[in-house]
Amino acid sequence: MKSRGWEVVERVKAGDTLVFDGGYGTMLFAAGLLNGACPELWNDTHADVVAGIHKGYFDAGSDIVETNTFGGARLKLNEYALGDRTRELNVEGARLARKVAPARGFVAGSIGPTSRLPQDYALDAGVTDEEYEETFREQAAALAEGGVDLFAVETMMFPQEATAAIRACKAVTDLPVMATMFFQFEDLHDRDRTMWGESPAEVAKNLLAAGADVVGMNCGRGPDRAIVIIREMRQVTDAPLVAYPNAGLPITTGDTVTYELGPEAMAREYPALLDAGCNIVGACCGSNAEHIRLIAEVVRRRSAPGARG
């Protein structure tokens, strides 16, 4: 029997458009998380706050909400001397989201980069593909134990780390994997590329070849570039595509960081993102539940009987 998470893949292949959630760092910092502190530790110390963020996104119209485990791999938690709590913090992160999910809602286990460079880039010994896969297997197994429906391998910058995470998820469970990478906009060449120099088309093909079920982009400059990236990916695949860009570029004023796009300005870009061929849409850094509420309205209007596309 297939896990419930496969409904996500089946629905978008059947023509549904689903809504992902918004930023977590933005919300946690607003709730008092200090710079340099471990966000995943809040799954234990501030469980009510984390659950409240999940609930806020579901209430705003998210079909899929991710866990507060972006930096939950042992290689990343070791930076906070919390590596030995890897299983605990990931299981609890999954359970917090599961606890507040409505019957219609899906929970995606967030797996972000380790912040450790692969051997090809590192000045020290770097991380081997096998080491990446080992740390991601441990995290994926804990997230599955906590009750996630699918995985969100996200904000990856290097192909070695992205493909290792996909392989790890597939090795420990039968849950579907959504995989996204971070793209930089190169003004000089008017194009979007990963840290490795891959184009959106190359990323889509490589992530699918590694076993991902849904591919796309997240973070980055904003929805204007997400539209271009998704359009390029759609030219080379008919697989489900996901995009959850930042709310524009960050603006630093003293110790305060805000983002360019408020909820209304951001949501105005989403009809074009859907036209580009995106199946699952959300938002990343700088966004909150109000951004998602307006994005969900765009999706509902487009999905209404008689609406275009």
C-alpha positions, -999 to +999 in steps of 0.1 A: +000+000+000+014+034-010+018+061+016-006+090+016+021+113+003+018+099-031-016+117-034+005+149-038+022+135-069-010+120-083-031+151-078-007+175-096-003+150-124-041+150-127-041+188-130-045+201-095-023+230-082-013+227-046-001+254-021+031+249-001+039+271+029+060+302+036+091+311+055+102+295+089+133+315+097+113+347+093+086+335+117+110+321+142+131+352+144+099+372+148+091+349+178+124+355+194+149+331+180+184+347+183+210+350+156+233+320+158+208+298+178+196+265+165+161+267+150+156+229+153+161+230+191+128+250+193+110+217+184+118+209+220+121+242+239+093+262+221+071+234+207+040+256+210+055+283+189+066+259+161+032+242+161+016+276+159+036+285+128+025+252+111-011+258+120-010+294+107+001+282+073-025+255+072-051+280+082-039+304+055-045+278+028-014+256+026-020+221+013+015+211+023+034+223+054+070+214+061+087+205+093+111+228+113+140+205+105+158+224+077+191+221+095+183+188+112+211+166+096+237+155+121+265+172+101+247+205+106+235+199+142+271+192+152+278+229+148+256+234+178+269+203+197+235+188+191+244+159+168+235+133+194+199+147+194+194+143+156+167+116+159+149+133+187+147+167+171+136+154+137+110+130+151+095+158+173+096+182+143+075+159+123+051+152+151+045+189+157+034+195+122+014+163+121-004+172+152-019+204+138-024+192+102-060+191+091-074+160+074-067+175+040-031+186+049+002+170+040+034+172+060+068+174+042+100+166+061+124+194+054+160+184+046+183+213+039+220+215+032+246+205+059+267+237+053+296+213+048+312+215+014+317+186-009+353+174-016+354+192-050+350+226-033+363+222+003+397+236+014+397+209+041+389+172+035+353+180+026+324+156+027+322+125+005+290+114-012+289+085+012+291+108+042+263+130+028+241+100+022+247+086+057+237+118+075+206+122+053+196+086+058+196+092+096+175+124+092+150+109+067+144+078+089+137+100+119+113+122+099+095+092+086+092+078+121+076+111+131+049+108+105+058+129+074+040+122+042+068+132+018+102+148+019+113+184+009+150+183+000+155+220-004+178+250-009+205+226-022+235+243-039+257+214-049+246+185-070+265+160-049+246+169-018+212+171-035+215+138-051+228+121-019+198+135+000+174+121-027+191+087-026+190+086+012+153+094+013+145+067-012+167+042+006+149+044+039+112+048+029+088+047+001+077+083+005+079+107-025+107+132-026+103+169-037+138+183-045+146+220-051+178+239-056+190+274-049+197+295-080+217+328-083+207+353-109+238+363-129+231+399-141+260+399-165+246+369-184+209+374-176+206+339-164+200+317-134+226+291-123+234+270-092+267+274-073+279+245-095+270+264-126+240+242-136+211+256-156+175+251-145+170+225-173+201+206-162+190+207-126+155+193-135+170+164-154+196+156-128+173+156-098+148+135-116+175+111-127+185+108-090+150+097-081+131+129-072+093+128-079+089+166-079+116+191-088+120+228-088+135+258-071+133+277-038+148+307-020+167+328-045+159+363-057+121+362-059+091+352-080+103+371-111+132+347-115+112+317-103+089+322-134+120+320-157+135+290-139+102+270-140+096+279-176+131+265-185+125+234-165+091+228-181+107+228-215+126+196-207+102+177-185+065+170-179+072+160-142+056+179-114+073+212-107+075+233-075+086+268-067+087+287-035+109+318-039+119+345-014+097+376-010+122+395-032+157+405-020+165+412+017+169+448+029+191+453+059+185+483+081+208+483+111+200+450+128+167+445+110+162+425+079+131+429+058+122+418+023+112+437-008+078+421-015+048+424+008+020+398+004+000+417-023+031+425-044+043+389-042+010+373-050+007+394-082+035+374-097+019+340-092-005+339-122+026+341-144+043+314-123+013+291-128+014+299-166+050+289-167+040+253-157+043+253-119+022+227-100+030+235-064+036+270-053+046+286-020+071+311-006+104+312+012+124+338+032+106+370+041+072+355+037+045+348+063+010+334+065-005+365+048+017+359+018+004+323+016-032+334+021-030+356-010-010+331-030-037+304-021-064+329-033-046+331-067-045+293-069-082+290-060-092+316-086-073+297-113-088+264-102-124+276-102-147+261-128-145+281-160-113+298-150-084+299-174-060+270-173 
